[in-house]
Amino acid sequence: MTILSKAASDPSLLELQKWIEGQKPRAPDMKDAPLFYRNLEAALDERRTRHGFITLRNQDHTSDFSSNDFLSLATSGMLRKAFLDELNCHPDFYVGSTGSRLSDGNNSYMEALERQIAQFHGAETALMVSSGYDANCAIFSAVPRPGDAIVYDDLIHASVHDGMKSSLSSIQIPYRHNDPDSLRETLLSLKETQPLIRQGVRCVLVAVEAVYSMDGDVAPLAEIVEVVKDIFPDGNAQIIIDEAHSTGLLGKNGRGLVCALGLEEQVAIRLHTYGKGLGTTGAAILSNATVRNMLVNFARPVIYTTAPSFPILATIRAGYNLMESGQTNELQDRVQHLTKLFFRLISYDPIWKEAVNAQICSIPLSEDWESRPFVTQFIPIWTRQGYNFFLAMHLMRDRYSANPIDPPIVPRGTGRVRLVIHASNTEAEIEGLVASICRWAQEMLDIHEGKMLAEVQRMDPSTLAVNPFE
């Protein structure tokens, strides 16, 4: 039975077949097509040759270890009920926002929600925007002034890079990921080489994330704050933090990393997004009134975008009501429990240990998980080059959804499969996931030991990806 015939009765294999078909080059067969389309297909073929062509998939039939619904609020019904209760309190709501915030899109409900969000997170103000991407583009395009410098963690999110492309700051320097010593060296160099910054006439903005979703680690924010204050004691260096992956997951009632560390007064700008832990969409930028006014007056993603509609705002308020009341605390604890269960099971599996020793794969986060007070919901499995696609396909066959990650999303040579743990996952699913990963690890060990050498020699990489299902 071929993969095509199996796919007809197995949705997971159908999605796999769609992905495999998508990797086949198209441009060579388009000689008679208009040049416009041939050029586009040639660009897509560059991704196909690396097995990097993206296809849209339906994951409804698999156990979820890939989505951003960390607390399972989007799917469990808890947020839906709170949302419907909120709608019942406002039966005459407008479906659309009718304009941008600067025209007709502003309203008292949104302003009340912003006050609620600011109070919850211990901030002076909050400004609603349509998404985390729009928020970062707004912050980094509008806030830095000419002559200011942006210093950013070299694994900062793509939306920050896109915001910096529109920034008035021409000085943009990365420092090594989560390395306060590298940050110190970078700031000292800036202070030495930039007279206006040294004199306190211009500023430095330090950009970090609370939780880095591709590596699963947490920013050493307390150390970063100390470095910034030590190098620039007069306050012309400020911190901007993206709490997209910590909202709802970290800190008391899910307030985020800044609140967990009591650093509300030490961080100038915070971004909380709602398309992940909170199970809806939208975002809020927390700051003082001066920064908020800059965004309203200069940020194009605020000025030229339709304001969030009432249903979106009501869902966000419903989510905050759940967090404020403590109803999401059990979900936070559940994610911690399941993540630690995964680490415990895989760390003691002899097949996994053998595969790690053979340098086939590894999970850097598993090395000291027992000593960390908080483990994130992200578990990246690092593999040899190209093996991450084989692992993702293996998991898909076993009905576990997980995404292979490759450049440019992560640095070259650091391909991985990213697992995401959710509150709705079960212990049985975690056990099955670990067992599936270890079966794949055993297959890779067999290949390296020569037990499957004859088969491998007859295959190219794309055939190898298909072979287990034929």
N, C-alpha and C positions, 0 to 999 in steps of 0.2 A: 504494500500500500504506500503510495507516494504522499508527500506532505500536502499536495493539493487535495487529494481525496480525504485525508485525515482532517484538513482544515474545514471541510464542508460541515463536519459534525462537531468541531472543536473551536470555539471562538478564539481561544488563546493562540492556537496555531494559525488561524486566519490572520490575526494581527501580525504574527511573526512572518507569515508569507508575504504580507503587504510590505513589511519593512525590507525583506530580502529583495523583493522585486524592485523596490525603490532604489537600491544600490547599483542597479545596472546602468551603465553609461547610456545616454540618449543622444548626445550631439552627433556622433558619427552616423546615425541613421536619419539625420535631418538635413541632408545636403540640398534638398529642394525647398526647404522651409525658408521664410524670410530671415535675413541676417539678424534682425532684432531678436528673434526667438532662439536662433542658433547661439548667439552670444550669451544669452541667459542660461541656456542648457549647458554651455561650456563651463560657466561659472559653477553651476550645480554639479557638474561631473567632477570637478575638483574635490567636492565633498564626497561624492559617491566612491571615488577611488580610495578614500580613507574610511569607508563604511560610516561616514558622518552625515549622510543625507537624512534629514528629519522627516518622518511621516507622522501625521496625527493619528493617535490611537484611542481606542475605546477600552478602558480598563475595568469596566463594570463586572466582568466575569472573574476577576482575580482578587486575591487578598492584597489589600492596599499597603504597600511599603514604599510608595513613591510620592503620594500627593502632599500638598501643603496643609491639609486639614488635620493639624497636629492634635488638637483636642477633640476631634471628631464632632465639633459643633455643627458643621455644615451638613452632616449626614445622620446624626443621632436622633434628631427631633427636639432636643433641648432648646436650641436656639430658635427653631421654627416656632415652638410654642410661645417663647418669650416675645418673638417678633409679632405674632398674631395678637398677643395681649396688648402690645404697644399700638398696633393698628386700631384695635378696638377702642383705645383711648382717644383716637383722633380719626373718627369715621369720615370726616370731610376733607381728608388730605388731598393735595394735588399730586397726581402721578408723576409729572415732570417738574423740573426746577425752574423752567421757563427762561433761563438765561445764565450768564456768568455771575460770579459773586459781585462784580463791579457794576452790573446792570440790575436785572430783576431777579437774580438767582439767590440773593441773600434773604434770610427770613429769621424770625425769632426762635423757631425750633432749632435751627442750625446753631445759632449763637448760644442757646441754652445747652446744647450738646457739647459745644466747645468748652464752655465753662465747666461742665461735668467732667470732661476728659482732663482738663488742666488740673482740676482739684484732685482727681484720682491719682495723678502722677506727680503731684506736688510742683506744678509749673505755674508760671504767671499767666500765660495764655496758650491757646491751641488754635490752629488754623486747619480747617478741613480741606483736603484736596482729593482728587479722584483716585489716585493710586500711589504706591510707594515710588514707582518710577517717576511719575510726575513730580512728586515731592522732592526727590533728590535733584532732578533737573531744575526745579525752582530754586532750591537752596543754593546750589553751586553756580547757577547762572546769575543770581540776583544779589547774593550777600557779599562775596568778595569784592573789594574795591581795587582800582588800579594801583599797582605797587604792592598789594598784599600777596602772600604766598600760601599755597595749599600744600600741606604735607599729608600724605595718605598711606595707609597700610597697602602693601603691594598686592594684596588679595581683595581689595575693596570691590564692591559690586559694580557691575557694568553701568548701572544708571548714574553712579557718581562720575564715572569717566565721561559719560555723555553730557552730564551737567557741566563738567569742567571744560568741555569743548566750547561752550558758550560763555565761559567765565571771563570777566575783565582781568582776572589774575593771570599773568603770563608766567609766573613762577609756580610750577607744579612738580613736586618731588616725592617719589615713593620712599618708604623705609621698609625694612624686612618685616615680614608678617609676624605680628604679635611679639615683637622684640623691642622692649623699652630701651635697651642699650643702643640699638640702631636708630631709634627715634631721637635719643639724646645726641648722637653724633650728627644726625641730619639737622637738628635745631641749632646746635652749636655752629655748624658750618654756615647755616643761613644767617645767623647773628653776626658771624665774622665777615661774610661776603656782601651782605646787604645793609648799607649804611642807614637807610631809612627805617628798616626793621630794628636795627641795633639801637637807633636813637628813639625808638618808641613812636615814630611817626606813622608807620605802617604795621599791619598785623599779620599773624600767622594763624591759619585755620588747620587744625589737625582732624583728619577724617578717619573714623574707625567704624566697625560694626560690633554690636554686642556679641552676636553669635555668627560665626562664618559657616554658611550652610554646606559648602563643598568640603570643608575639613572637619566640621563638627566641633570646633574648639571655641572657647570663650575669650574675649579680649581681656588682657590684664589691665582693666580700666583704672584701678586704684594706682598702679605703678605709672601708667600713662599720665594721669593727673599730676602726680608728684614730679615727674620729669618736666612737664610743661610749666608748672609753677616754679620749679627750680631754675630753669633757663630764662623764663620771662616772668619775673616776680611782679612786674608792674601791670600785668594783665593784657598785654597786646598779643597774646596767643590764647586762642580759645578752641574748645573741642566740640566737634559735631559727631553725633553717634546715631547710627541706624539700628533701631531695635526691632527690625522686621521679624526676626526669628526668635526673639525673646518675649515678645508681647503675648501674655497669657500663659507662658511657660515658666518664667523665671521671676523670683521675688514674691513677696506677699501678695496673694490674690492675682498673680500674674502681672505685676506692675512693671517688670523689666529689670535689667541689670543696674541701671543708674539708681533706681529706688532701692534695690536689694543692697547696694553698697552705701546708701545714704549720701550720694554725690550729686543731689539735685542742684545744689548751688554752684557746683564746679563744672557743669557742662552747659554750654551756651545754647545748643540746639539739639533736640532729640526728635527722631522720627519713629512713630509707631504706625505700623500698617495693619490692615484688618482682613486681608485676603488669605491669611495663613492661620495663625492660632485662633483668631476670632471667628473664622468661618464665613466671612462675608467679603466685602471689597471696600476700597477707599483707604485713606490714611490721614493722619494728623501730625502737624509739625508743632512741637512744643518749644517755646522760647519766651523771651520777654517782649514787651510791647514794641520796642524799637525794631527788633528783627521781624516781628509780624508785620509792621507797617512797611518795612522794606519789601517783603514778599508781596504784599497787596499792591504796592506801587510799581514794582520792577520785575516781578516774576511772570514771564509769559505763560507758563503752565497754569498759573492762577488767573491771569487777566483774560486769556483767550480760550478758556475751556469752560464748557457748561458746568455749572455747580452740581454737586451730588444731589440726586433726587431724594424726595422724602422716603420712599421705601428703603433706599440704601442707608440713609441716616437713621431710620427707625431700627434697622437691623443692627447697626453699630451701637445704638443706645441699648438695645436689648442685650447685646453682648456685654456691655459695661455693667448693666444691671446684674447680670449673672456673676460677673467677676466681683463686683462690690458686695454682693450678698454671700460670697464664699461658695457658690454652687459649682464653680469650676476647680476648686481646690482638689477635689478627689480625682479630677481628670489630670491635673498636674502630677499628682502622686502616681497615678496609673502609668503615665509615660515614663517616669523615673523607674518604676518597678520593672516594666517590660524591657526597657533598654538595658538595665543591669542584668536581667535574666538572660538576654541575648549574649552579653559579654561573658557571663558565667558559663553558659553552655558551650560557647565556641572556644573559649580559652582552654577548657579541659578536654576538648576532643582530640584524640591522638592523630587523626588524619589531618585535621587543621594544623596542628603543630608541625607535622611533617611537611606539609605544603609551604608553611611559613619558612621553615628551615631550608627548603629547596628554593626559596626566593621566588615562588610562583605568585604569592599573594601575601597581604598583610593588612592588619587593621591597627594603625598607630595608636588610635584612641583606646585600644583595649589594654595597652601596656600598664597603665596605672589607674584604671577606672575605679578600683576600690578605694583609692585615697582621695578621690575628688568628691566634694560635697554635693556637686550638681553635675549630672551628665546630660548632654544635649540629646535631642531627638534624632540627630543625624549620625549615621554610621557609614563612613566611606570605606569600602573595601578596595585597597590598592592592588593592582594586578600588573603582570608583565604587559608590555606594549601589545595592544590588540586583544588581550585576553578578557578585558572587561565586557566586550561585546558577546563573547562566548558565554560568560557567566550570566549576563542579562538574559540571553536567549534560553539558557538552561532554566533559569528561574521562571521565565515566562511559560515554558513548557510545563513546569510544575505548578503553574497558576499563582505565582507570586510576582507582583509588579514591582520592578526596580529599574532605575534608569542608568544606562552607561554614560559616563561623563568623560569627555575628551577635550583637547584644545579646540577652539580658543577659550572655552569656559574655564578650564584649568590650565596651568602651565604645561608646556610640552614635556612629554615623558612622565606625566603623573596621572595617566588614565586610571579610572576607578569606576566602581558601581556604587551609587549612593543609595543607602537604605534610609528610610524615614519611618520612625516608630510613631504609632498613633494610639490615643487612649482607647479606641474601640478594638484594637488588635487583641487577640486572645493568647493565653499561654500556649495553647495547642498550635496556633499559627507561628509563634516564635520558635517553638520546638521543630515544627515542620520546615521553617525557613532555614534554621541552622543545619538540619539534616540534608536539605537540598544543596546548600552551599558546600557541605563536606562531601557529598556525592560528586559534585563538580570537581572539587579539589582532588578527589581520588582519581577521577578521569584524567586530570592534568598530570598527576603523578605517574599514572600508567603510561601516558604518552612520553613523558620524559625518561621513563625507565625502559622504553623501547617495546612495550607490550603491544602498542598500536602503531609501531613505526611503519609497517608496510602500508597500512591504510592511509596514514598521514602523507607518505611520499606520493600517493596517487591523487592527492587533493591540493587545490589552491585554497587560500584562506576562506574565500566565500563558500566553496564547497564544504569545507570543514564546518562552517556555521550551520549548513543545512543537514549534513549527514545524519545526526542522531535521530532525525524524524522521518527518514526514508526507509 
